[in-house]
Amino acid sequence: MSLQHPDWFTYALDQPYESREIYLDGVRITYRVWGKSGASPVVLVHGGAAHAGWWDSTAPFLAAEHRVIAIDLSGHGDRDRRETYSLATWAAEVIAVAAAESDQAPVVFGHSMGGFVALTAGRDFGPSLRGVAAIDSPVRELSAEAKAWIAEGGHGDIPGNKVYPDRTTILARFRTLPEDTSTLSYVKDHIAEGSITQVDAGWTWKFDPHIFLSSRMEPEELAAIDCAVALIRGERGMATTDITDLVAERLGGDVPVTLIPDAGHHIMLDQPIALIAVLQTLLGQWRQHD
């Protein structure tokens, strides 16, 4: 093991993936895939202002028996933008990439705002899914990224992303919202590299700021979900006990809730191995119920 990168992380990044794209309503949707073609699909959905690369150190450990797909939702990562965004539109993108890779029923795992997308997919496409899991998704509240954007003056007229003079400067500005003391620096650095793009005047963030206008989900929307659901939360995350209790109640009460100790909101950066183990367990349980 190197001083900076443990063996598991080096292994994960060494696993090759395929970069693919589809068009939905004329909008290009990009994604990464690991695992055997046609195998049972698992779609990994990033949070607000994030991108598919957030799952690079997670996806390979789920790919032994699955076709693992990490999507760039429209308005994020290496994808096209839309005039407007909605959780329903993003959920349709998730289902479209799953269908492009396999004819089997998918599982959808989503983090933060991506958890809202996963739950929306369960609402809109539930009978055709094996299950959905929301990872530290604060239903009834704005996502962490949207809260920070509003706090910094992001409301009303939406400005473009700030442009920085060089790559070093913008990478130094990258931070998770909210920040947490448990974040592993080598995972964070890898994610930062995939979050930026070069423009004529310098370097800027890839995401479209307009995505924050669609980053809320109400508990009332959960009652229509018709598939297996699981909730995962960090010990110091945004999906607090009262929120997960409310969500579980709206889903009928019989919903597993897993707490990841010593993790904040961004569990794949704080306790990635624990998160991988939980996701592997859910896949095994939901496979038994096929």
Beta strands, then each sheet from edge to edge (+ up, - down):
strand 1: 18-24
strand 2: 27-34
strand 3: 40-45
strand 4: 66-72
strand 5: 107-111
strand 6: 131-135
strand 7: 196-199
strand 8: 202-205
strand 9: 229-234
strand 10: 257-260
sheet 1: 1+ 2- 4+ 3+ 5+ 6+ 9+ 10+
sheet 2: 7+ 8-
end
